[in-house]
Amino acid sequence: YDPKQFDRFIEGNTAEENAALKAIANRIVNQQLAAEPVPLGLEIAVPERGTMLTFGRSIQVNGDRPMTLQLDLERTQRNTQWVGLLLSAVVAGAVVRLRMVKR
């Protein structure tokens, strides 16, 4: 749509026709604005682990800008390498034991 073209479109019309066209355009715009869907809340499925948080208030965002979310996450168990080493030792021991039994 070019605003300069608008004047050329309505030049050949009478004032009555122009008023009718503007009324029709206003109705169409009002219907489109009324039919605009309301933003829905987010539905996120997260597996239940750790602390469960429940929000009792709807999220408020500006409809013209995208919503941003910043999460700061930390591991709760910091020294879990020993579990991997223990598991590796158990598997290695089982393999050695099986080879000794086969001989």
VOBA-1610 file (N, C-alpha, C; in pm, whole numbers, padded with zeros to 5 digits, always signed):
BEGIN
Tyr+00084-00118+00000Tyr+00000+00000+00000Tyr+00088+00124+00000Asp+00062+00211-00092Asp+00135+00337-00103Asp+00037+00451-00076Pro+00059+00533+00025Pro-00036+00641+00056Pro-00056+00738-00060Lys+00044+00754-00146Lys+00030+00845-00260Lys-00072+00791-00360Gln-00083+00658-00371Gln-00178+00599-00464Gln-00322+00616-00415Phe-00340+00629-00286Phe-00475+00640-00230Phe-00549+00760-00289Asp-00480+00873-00298Asp-00545+00994-00353Asp-00586+00972-00498Arg-00504+00902-00577Arg-00540+00875-00717Arg-00659+00782-00727Phe-00673+00689-00634Phe-00784+00594-00639Phe-00919+00663-00614Ile-00918+00759-00524Ile-01046+00822-00488Ile-01074+00949-00568Glu-00986+00991-00659Glu-01007+01113-00737Glu-01134+01110-00820Gly-01163+00996-00883Gly-01277+00989-00974Gly-01409+00963-00904Asn-01408+00945-00775Asn-01530+00914-00701Asn-01596+01042-00649Thr-01724+01028-00625Thr-01796+01140-00563Thr-01769+01137-00413Ala-01803+01245-00345Ala-01784+01251-00199Ala-01868+01145-00129Glu-01984+01117-00183Glu-02071+01014-00125Glu-02009+00874-00137Glu-01952+00847-00255Glu-01886+00717-00276Glu-01764+00702-00184Asn-01687+00811-00171Asn-01569+00807-00084Asn-01609+00783+00062Ala-01716+00846+00106Ala-01763+00825+00244Ala-01807+00682+00264Ala-01876+00624+00165Ala-01920+00485+00175Ala-01800+00391+00178Leu-01700+00417+00093Leu-01579+00332+00091Leu-01504+00339+00225Lys-01495+00458+00282Lys-01427+00473+00412Lys-01503+00400+00522Ala-01637+00405+00516Ala-01719+00334+00616Ala-01699+00183+00605Ile-01693+00133+00480Ile-01669-00010+00458Ile-01530-00049+00510Ala-01430+00034+00480Ala-01293+00005+00525Ala-01286+00005+00677Asn-01356+00099+00741Asn-01357+00103+00888Asn-01422-00022+00946Arg-01530-00069+00885Arg-01595-00193+00933Arg-01502-00312+00921Ile-01435-00322+00806Ile-01344-00436+00784Ile-01232-00434+00889Val-01173-00317+00912Val-01064-00306+01010Val-01114-00340+01150Asn-01233-00290+01187Asn-01288-00319+01319Asn-01316-00468+01338Gln-01364-00534+01233Gln-01389-00679+01241Gln-01258-00756+01257Gln-01155-00714+01185Gln-01026-00782+01196Gln-00966-00764+01335Leu-00980-00644+01390Leu-00927-00620+01525Leu-01006-00699+01630Ala-01137-00712+01610Ala-01218-00787+01705Ala-01189-00936+01698Ala-01153-00985+01581Ala-01127-01128+01562Ala-00984-01166+01597Glu-00902-01070+01633Glu-00763-01100+01665Glu-00757-01190+01787Pro-00687-01303+01777Pro-00686-01397+01890Pro-00611-01340+02011Val-00657-01378+02127Val-00593-01339+02253Val-00471-01428+02273Pro-00357-01372+02310Pro-00240-01456+02333Pro-00268-01559+02443Leu-00231-01684+02415Leu-00254-01792+02511Leu-00132-01811+02599Gly-00153-01870+02715Gly-00043-01901+02804Gly+00043-02013+02749Leu+00163-02024+02797Leu+00255-02129+02752Leu+00222-02261+02820Glu+00225-02366+02742Glu+00208-02500+02798Glu+00338-02576+02775Ile+00413-02596+02881Ile+00543-02660+02871Ile+00540-02790+02949Ala+00582-02899+02886Ala+00589-03028+02953Ala+00735-03055+02991Val+00761-03057+03119Val+00896-03083+03170Val+00887-03206+03258Pro+00981-03302+03240Pro+00977-03420+03325Pro+00991-03381+03472Glu+00918-03453+03558Glu+00920-03421+03700Glu+01048-03474+03764Arg+01136-03385+03798Arg+01260-03417+03869Arg+01296-03296+03952Gly+01348-03318+04066Gly+01391-03206+04148Gly+01273-03133+04210Thr+01284-03004+04218Thr+01182-02922+04283Thr+01073-02886+04184Met+00948-02904+04223Met+00835-02870+04138Met+00790-02729+04172Leu+00784-02641+04072Leu+00741-02504+04092Leu+00605-02484+04028Thr+00516-02418+04097Thr+00383-02388+04043Thr+00364-02238+04045Phe+00327-02182+03930Phe+00305-02039+03919Phe+00155-02013+03925Gly+00115-01921+04011Gly-00027-01892+04028Gly-00072-01767+03956Arg+00012-01707+03876Arg-00023-01585+03806Arg+00013-01601+03660Ser-00065-01543+03572Ser-00037-01556+03429Ser+00087-01474+03392Ile+00151-01514+03285Ile+00271-01446+03239Ile+00229-01319+03165Gln+00294-01209+03195Gln+00261-01083+03130Gln+00375-01046+03037Val+00343-01031+02909Val+00443-00993+02810Val+00387-00882+02723Asn+00476-00806+02665Asn+00438-00705+02569Asn+00409-00776+02437Gly+00292-00757+02380Gly+00252-00829+02259Gly+00335-00795+02137Asp+00404-00681+02139Asp+00483-00640+02023Asp+00625-00697+02024Arg+00670-00744+02139Arg+00807-00796+02148Arg+00805-00943+02186Pro+00904-01019+02139Pro+00909-01161+02178Pro+00947-01175+02325Met+00893-01278+02389Met+00922-01302+02529Met+01060-01364+02542Thr+01134-01322+02641Thr+01265-01383+02667Thr+01260-01449+02804Leu+01340-01552+02818Leu+01344-01627+02942Leu+01490-01658+02972Gln+01536-01622+03089Gln+01674-01648+03128Gln+01673-01742+03248Leu+01740-01855+03234Leu+01748-01954+03343Leu+01893-01968+03387Asp+01916-01967+03515Asp+02048-01994+03572Asp+02040-02130+03639Leu+02104-02230+03578Leu+02096-02367+03627Leu+02230-02411+03682Glu+02226-02488+03790Glu+02347-02544+03849Glu+02322-02690+03882Arg+02427-02770+03875Arg+02416-02911+03916Arg+02414-02917+04067Thr+02330-03004+04118Thr+02324-03018+04264Thr+02430-03114+04315Gln+02468-03213+04234Gln+02571-03308+04273Gln+02697-03275+04194Arg+02799-03229+04262Arg+02918-03183+04192Arg+03023-03294+04173Asn+03043-03382+04270Asn+03148-03484+04263Asn+03088-03621+04236Thr+03047-03644+04112Thr+02987-03773+04078Thr+03080-03857+03991Gln+03207-03816+03974Gln+03299-03894+03892Gln+03329-04030+03956Trp+03327-04038+04088Trp+03360-04164+04155Trp+03259-04271+04121Val+03135-04234+04093Val+03034-04334+04056Val+03071-04398+03922Gly+03116-04315+03827Gly+03159-04367+03697Gly+03280-04456+03711Leu+03376-04417+03794Leu+03496-04499+03814Leu+03460-04632+03881Leu+03372-04629+03979Leu+03330-04751+04047Leu+03258-04845+03950Leu+03171-04790+03870Leu+03098-04870+03772Leu+03193-04931+03669Ser+03291-04852+03623Ser+03391-04904+03529Ser+03471-05017+03591Ala+03509-05004+03719Ala+03586-05108+03787Ala+03503-05236+03801Val+03374-05223+03830Val+03289-05341+03844Val+03275-05411+03709Val+03254-05336+03602Val+03242-05397+03468Val+03373-05463+03429Ala+03487-05397+03453Ala+03617-05456+03419Ala+03641-05584+03499Gly+03604-05584+03626Gly+03619-05704+03708Gly+03533-05817+03657Ala+03411-05787+03614Ala+03323-05891+03561Ala+03379-05949+03432Val+03436-05865+03346Val+03494-05914+03220Val+03613-06004+03249Val+03699-05963+03340Val+03816-06045+03376Val+03771-06178+03434Arg+03670-06175+03517Arg+03620-06298+03580Arg+03563-06393+03476Leu+03488-06339+03378Leu+03431-06422+03272Leu+03540-06486+03186Arg+03647-06411+03159Arg+03756-06468+03079Arg+03828-06579+03154Met+03839-06563+03285Met+03907-06665+03365Met+03823-06791+03370Val+03690-06777+03375Val+03600-06892+03382Val+03602-06967+03248Lys+03611-06899+03137Lys+03610-06962+03004Lys+03738-07041+02979Arg+03848-07009+03042Arg+03975-07080+03020Arg+03972-07206+03092
//
